[in-house]
């Protein structure tokens, strides 16, 4: 699982379709590349809208702290939140909604040592929420699940 929650998205101006490369790419590949760039940009717009919905959903939640502020030029992959407490059994019950920890149980970051006390505390209280196009239907269920998980 990736540790990143967002990544930079190339724009049409900054992609590999610069004028000095135009002759190296066939017209069909060029059209396909531009179409893919537009799809990425549309997906980015939809994902940023979902981030705004998460912000509204978590607005009054006292046990959850938001760690991500949406940036327009970023492609959001996951939405991280920091929770006071996490009920692991409730988390496993709601696994199908896409709520998960950043690292799995076998991660070396879950091994507690004297030097890692603060970072382990952080990762034990960190959850990530899914950000993909079809999640709109499940936002209400995710809100209810988060209330149960962070009790």
N, C-alpha and C positions, 0 to 999 in steps of 0.2 A: 504494500500500500504506500502511496506517495505521501511525503510529509508536507507537500505544498498545498495551500488552499486556493491559490490563484496563480496564473501564469500570464505573461505578456502575450498579447495577440498582435501579429503583424498586420499592418494596414496595407491597402492596395499600393500606396506610394512606397512603402518600405519592404514589400515582398520581392521575390526573385524575378519580378516582371519589369525590371528596370530597362530603360531604352537600350543600353549597351548589350543586354542579353536577349532582346526581342528576336534577333535573327537566329539564335541558337534553339529557340523553342518553336515547334510547329504551331500553326494557328489553332488547331484543334486543342492541343495541350494548353495553349494560352487561354482559350475560352474556358476550358475546364478548371484551370487554376483560379481564374477570376470568379467563377461560379462558386468554387469551394471557399474562397475568401469571403464572399457575400454570405454564404451559409454560416461561416464561423461568426461573422459580425452579427447576424440575426440571432444566433444562439446566445451570443454574449448579451444582447439586449434582453432576451427572455430570461436569462439567468440573473441579470442585475435586477429585473423586476421581481423575481422570486426572493432575492436578498432583501429587497425593500419590504416584501410581505413578511419575511422572517423578523425584520426589525420591528414592524408593527405588532406581530404576534408576541414577541418577547418584551415589549415595552414595559408592562407592569410586573413582570416576573422578578421577584426579589431575590431568588436563589440562583439566578443565571446572569452571568456577565458576558456581554458580547465582545468578541475579540477582533471582529472584522468590520471595517468600514468600507463600503463599496467604492471602488475606483472605476471610473468609466473605461479606462484603457486596459483593464485586467479581465481575464476570462476566469470566472469563479468556478472552482472545482468542488470544494466543500465549504460549508459554513461552520467555523469553529465557535464553540461556546465553552465557558468555564463555569462549572457548577459547584456549589458548596458541598453537596453530597450526591452520590450516585448509587441508587439501588440496583445492584448487578442483576438480581433475578428479574426485576421489572425491565431492565435493559435487554436481557435475553428474550423476554416475552414480546417485546416490540421491535425485535431485530428486523423483521420483514419490512418495516417502514424506512429502513436505511440509516437509522440512528446508530452510530458506532463510535468506538474509541479510536483514537488516532493510531495506536499501536496495538497489535495483538498480544496475547498472553506470553508468547514465546520471544518477544522482542527483548534484546539486551537492555533496552532502556527501562524495562520493568524490574530488573534486578536491583535491589536496594543496597547501596553502599554508603559509607560516610560522606563521600564527596558528592553523591547524587541525591541527597535528601530533598533539596528544594526542587530539582527538576522532576523527581519521581512524584512529589506531591502535585506538581503542576499537571503531569501527564495522567495521574490517577483521577483528576477532576476535569479533564478535558474530554468533550464529546464533539463529534462533527455531525452536521446535518446534511442530508443530500440536497444537491442543487442540480436538478435536471428538469427538462421541459414538462414531463408528465407528473411532477410532484404537486402541482396545483390542486389536484383532487384530494391529496392526503394532508394538506397543511393543517386542517382542523384536527385530524387524528394525531398528527405529530405534536401539536400543542397539548392535547390531552395526555399523550404518552410522556411528554417532558414533565408535566405536572406530577405524574406518577413516579417517574424515574428520579426526580430531584427531591422527593419528599424527605 
